[in-house]
Amino acid sequence: MRMRKCGGRGITGPHHQGMSAYSAVRVGKLRLKGPASGALKGKKRRKRKRESQEEVNEEDLRHGGWRRVYAEETARGRVLLLTCTGGYVQALDTGEFRVGEPREDGEGPHAGEVFSLVRVGETDRVAIKTAYGRYVSVAISGDLAGRTEAMGPREQWELVFEEGKVALCACNHRFLTVTDDGRLVAASEKAQEREVMTMWSDLPAAAKKKETGTEESELAERNVASVEYSYVKKFQSWEDRRVRVCGESKEGLEAARQQGRLHEALLDRRERMKADRYCK
């Protein structure tokens, strides 16, 4: 059979006419039904932007973008406490407290005005830690002090929310109040105007809907042996760099955790160890 070159004399007949019909069809990329991927990305970006704008309201913007806390379930992480005077509760590096001056709208908090809430075991109480790493404790007189490194009964508070506002009940069963001369004391039997505050959190709204982990809740998920090891390791300074923990039974630690006294019990055991940097 004699072969013909491509591009030579054309082939005539019905078969050739069918091929010509195919060649007239415009060939392009395979297209799927539905909007283009770029349009989808644009919609998602606009939706996220719209949701973020809805989450931050004008009241939050006046407080530097911090969101108001309306219930105990969402009181987590870092918070601000706004008093009836229009100023925030502020911790000083001396361990004392005061009410700050009211600020312009949109101005963020000072470092001493930021506190961290630490859940106390499985109870409804919290401990309040200052920006200087010390817990807020209450003396018998009701005076506040921020010099305690460990958490004990005097460092535990109950948050009483009502209509979006909060009152802080101390271990002496008195509410934290602002006196006429601007001092902060836990001395009021009732929660009235000077005892009621508003709480503000820097957690995103989505994070508040979840169970946000805190220092105490993370410890509660671990056994007391590993908790004590991690706690002691932060403070010991042995020459051979080996961590030594108290050799006593750990049954007391488990009981202390159930009672919300875990940090206090750990500190007691630390005090009985030698070469501890911070203990007696």
C-alpha positions as CSV (number, residue, x, y, z in Angstrom):
1,M,0.0,0.0,0.0
2,R,1.3,3.4,-0.9
3,M,1.5,5.8,2.0
4,R,0.5,9.5,1.8
5,K,2.2,12.4,3.5
6,C,0.2,14.4,6.0
7,G,-0.6,17.7,4.2
8,G,-0.7,16.1,0.8
9,R,-3.6,15.8,-1.4
10,G,-6.9,15.8,0.6
11,I,-9.0,12.8,1.1
12,T,-12.5,13.2,-0.1
13,G,-15.7,11.4,0.8
14,P,-18.1,11.2,3.7
15,H,-15.4,10.4,6.3
16,H,-13.6,13.6,5.4
17,Q,-16.7,15.7,5.7
18,G,-17.3,14.3,9.3
19,M,-13.8,15.3,10.3
20,S,-14.3,18.8,8.9
21,A,-17.4,19.2,11.2
22,Y,-15.3,18.3,14.2
23,S,-12.6,20.8,13.3
24,A,-15.1,23.6,13.2
25,V,-15.8,23.2,17.0
26,R,-13.9,25.6,19.2
27,V,-11.7,23.6,21.6
28,G,-11.2,25.1,25.1
29,K,-10.5,24.1,28.7
30,L,-12.8,21.8,30.5
31,R,-15.2,24.0,32.6
32,L,-17.1,22.8,35.7
33,K,-20.4,24.2,36.6
34,G,-20.6,26.6,39.5
35,P,-18.8,29.9,40.4
36,A,-15.1,30.3,39.8
37,S,-12.7,29.6,42.7
38,G,-11.8,33.2,42.8
39,A,-15.4,34.2,43.4
40,L,-15.7,31.7,46.2
41,K,-12.5,33.1,47.9
42,G,-13.9,36.6,47.6
43,K,-17.2,35.6,49.2
44,K,-15.3,33.9,52.1
45,R,-13.2,37.0,52.7
46,R,-16.2,39.3,52.7
47,K,-18.1,36.9,55.0
48,R,-15.2,36.8,57.5
49,K,-14.8,40.5,57.4
50,R,-18.5,41.0,58.0
51,E,-18.5,38.6,60.9
52,S,-15.5,40.2,62.5
53,Q,-17.2,43.6,62.2
54,E,-20.3,42.2,63.8
55,E,-18.4,40.7,66.7
56,V,-16.8,44.0,67.8
57,N,-19.4,46.5,68.8
58,E,-19.1,50.1,69.7
59,E,-18.9,49.5,73.4
60,D,-16.0,47.1,73.0
61,L,-14.2,49.6,70.8
62,R,-14.5,52.2,73.6
63,H,-12.6,49.8,75.8
64,G,-9.7,49.3,73.5
65,G,-11.3,46.3,71.7
66,W,-11.7,44.3,74.9
67,R,-15.0,42.4,75.0
68,R,-17.5,42.6,77.8
69,V,-18.0,39.4,79.9
70,Y,-21.7,38.8,80.8
71,A,-21.6,35.5,82.6
72,E,-19.3,33.4,84.8
73,E,-19.0,30.7,82.1
74,T,-17.2,33.1,79.8
75,A,-15.0,34.6,82.5
76,R,-11.6,33.2,81.4
77,G,-8.1,34.3,80.8
78,R,-7.0,37.9,81.0
79,V,-9.6,40.4,82.2
80,L,-10.1,44.1,83.2
81,L,-12.3,45.2,86.1
82,L,-14.1,48.5,85.5
83,T,-15.4,50.2,88.7
84,C,-18.4,52.5,89.2
85,T,-16.0,55.5,89.1
86,G,-15.1,54.8,85.5
87,G,-11.6,53.7,86.3
88,Y,-10.1,50.2,86.2
89,V,-8.7,48.3,89.2
90,Q,-5.0,48.6,89.0
91,A,-2.2,46.5,90.7
92,L,1.0,48.2,91.7
93,D,4.4,46.6,91.9
94,T,4.4,47.2,95.7
95,G,1.6,44.7,96.1
96,E,-1.0,47.4,96.7
97,F,-4.1,48.3,94.6
98,R,-5.9,51.4,93.5
99,V,-8.5,52.6,91.1
100,G,-7.1,54.3,88.0
101,E,-8.2,57.5,86.4
102,P,-10.9,57.3,83.6
103,R,-9.4,57.3,80.1
104,E,-10.3,58.4,76.7
105,D,-12.5,56.0,74.5
106,G,-10.5,53.5,72.6
107,E,-7.4,53.7,74.8
108,G,-6.0,50.3,75.8
109,P,-5.3,49.2,79.4
110,H,-2.1,49.8,81.4
111,A,-0.1,46.7,82.3
112,G,-1.1,46.8,86.0
113,E,-4.8,46.8,85.0
114,V,-4.7,43.4,83.4
115,F,-5.5,40.4,85.6
116,S,-5.6,36.7,84.9
117,L,-8.3,34.4,86.2
118,V,-7.3,31.0,87.4
119,R,-10.0,28.4,88.0
120,V,-9.8,26.7,91.4
121,G,-10.1,23.0,90.7
122,E,-13.7,21.9,90.0
123,T,-15.2,24.6,92.2
124,D,-17.0,27.8,91.1
125,R,-14.3,29.9,92.6
126,V,-11.3,31.7,90.9
127,A,-8.0,33.1,91.9
128,I,-7.0,36.5,90.5
129,K,-3.4,36.9,89.4
130,T,-1.8,40.3,88.8
131,A,0.5,41.3,86.0
132,Y,3.4,40.9,88.4
133,G,2.7,37.1,88.9
134,R,1.2,37.4,92.4
135,Y,-2.3,36.4,93.6
136,V,-4.8,38.9,95.0
137,S,-5.4,38.0,98.7
138,V,-7.6,39.4,101.4
139,A,-6.6,40.1,105.0
140,I,-8.9,39.7,107.9
141,S,-9.5,43.4,107.8
142,G,-10.6,43.2,104.2
143,D,-7.5,44.9,102.8
144,L,-6.1,43.6,99.5
145,A,-2.6,42.5,98.9
146,G,-0.9,41.3,95.8
147,R,2.3,39.6,97.2
148,T,1.4,35.9,97.4
149,E,3.1,33.5,95.1
150,A,0.9,30.5,95.9
151,M,-2.9,30.1,96.0
152,G,-4.7,29.4,99.2
153,P,-8.1,30.1,100.8
154,R,-7.4,33.8,101.1
155,E,-6.7,34.1,97.4
156,Q,-10.0,32.6,96.2
157,W,-13.0,34.6,94.9
158,E,-16.5,34.0,93.8
159,L,-17.8,35.9,90.7
160,V,-21.4,36.9,91.1
161,F,-22.9,38.0,87.8
162,E,-26.3,39.7,87.3
163,E,-27.6,41.6,84.3
164,G,-24.1,41.7,82.7
165,K,-22.4,43.1,85.8
166,V,-20.2,41.3,88.4
167,A,-19.5,41.6,92.1
168,L,-16.4,39.9,93.6
169,C,-17.0,38.0,96.8
170,A,-13.9,37.4,98.9
171,C,-13.0,34.6,101.3
172,N,-14.3,36.7,104.2
173,H,-17.8,36.6,102.6
174,R,-17.6,40.3,101.8
175,F,-17.8,42.0,98.5
176,L,-15.0,44.1,97.0
177,T,-16.0,47.7,97.2
178,V,-14.6,51.2,96.3
179,T,-14.5,53.4,99.3
180,D,-15.2,57.2,99.3
181,D,-11.4,57.9,99.3
182,G,-10.9,55.5,96.3
183,R,-9.5,52.5,98.2
184,L,-10.4,48.9,97.4
185,V,-11.4,46.7,100.3
186,A,-13.5,43.5,100.7
187,A,-15.8,44.9,103.4
188,S,-19.4,45.1,102.1
189,E,-22.0,42.6,103.0
190,K,-24.2,43.6,100.1
191,A,-23.5,44.2,96.4
192,Q,-24.7,47.7,95.6
193,E,-23.5,50.5,93.3
194,R,-19.9,50.7,94.7
195,E,-19.5,46.9,94.6
196,V,-20.8,46.3,91.1
197,M,-18.2,46.3,88.2
198,T,-18.1,45.3,84.6
199,M,-15.5,42.7,83.4
200,W,-13.8,42.9,80.1
201,S,-11.8,40.1,78.3
202,D,-9.3,40.1,75.4
203,L,-10.4,36.6,74.3
204,P,-12.1,36.6,70.9
205,A,-15.8,35.9,70.9
206,A,-15.3,32.5,69.3
207,A,-12.9,31.5,71.9
208,K,-15.3,32.4,74.7
209,K,-17.9,29.9,73.3
210,K,-15.4,27.1,73.9
211,E,-14.1,25.9,77.3
212,T,-10.9,27.9,77.4
213,G,-8.1,26.1,79.3
214,T,-6.5,27.8,82.3
215,E,-3.6,27.0,84.5
216,E,-5.7,25.3,87.1
217,S,-7.8,23.3,84.7
218,E,-4.7,22.1,82.8
219,L,-3.2,20.9,86.1
220,A,-6.5,19.1,87.0
221,E,-6.1,16.9,83.9
222,R,-2.7,15.6,85.0
223,N,-1.9,13.4,87.9
224,V,-0.6,15.0,91.1
225,A,2.9,13.4,90.7
226,S,3.5,15.1,87.3
227,V,2.0,18.4,88.6
228,E,4.4,18.4,91.6
229,Y,7.4,17.6,89.4
230,S,6.6,20.5,87.0
231,Y,5.9,22.9,89.9
232,V,9.1,22.1,91.8
233,K,11.2,22.2,88.6
234,K,10.4,25.9,88.1
235,F,12.0,26.9,91.4
236,Q,14.7,24.5,92.4
237,S,18.4,25.2,91.8
238,W,20.4,22.1,92.7
239,E,24.1,21.9,91.7
240,D,23.7,18.6,89.9
241,R,20.6,20.0,88.1
242,R,18.5,17.1,89.3
243,V,15.0,17.8,90.4
244,R,14.1,16.5,93.8
245,V,10.5,16.3,95.0
246,C,9.1,15.7,98.5
247,G,9.2,12.0,99.4
248,E,6.0,12.1,101.4
249,S,2.8,10.5,100.3
250,K,0.8,12.3,97.6
251,E,-2.6,11.4,99.0
252,G,-2.7,14.8,100.6
253,L,-2.1,16.5,97.2
254,E,-5.1,14.7,95.7
255,A,-7.3,15.8,98.5
256,A,-6.0,19.4,98.3
257,R,-6.8,19.5,94.6
258,Q,-10.4,18.5,95.2
259,Q,-10.7,21.2,97.8
260,G,-9.1,23.9,95.6
261,R,-5.9,24.1,97.7
262,L,-3.5,22.4,95.3
263,H,-1.1,25.4,95.0
264,E,-1.1,25.9,98.8
265,A,-0.3,22.2,99.4
266,L,2.5,22.3,96.8
267,L,4.1,25.3,98.5
268,D,3.9,23.6,101.9
269,R,5.8,20.6,100.5
270,R,8.3,22.9,98.8
271,E,9.1,24.6,102.1
272,R,10.2,21.2,103.5
273,M,12.8,20.8,100.7
274,K,16.3,22.2,101.0
275,A,18.1,24.4,98.4
276,D,14.8,25.9,97.3
277,R,15.3,29.4,96.0
278,Y,12.1,31.0,97.3
279,C,11.1,28.9,100.3
280,K,12.1,29.5,103.9
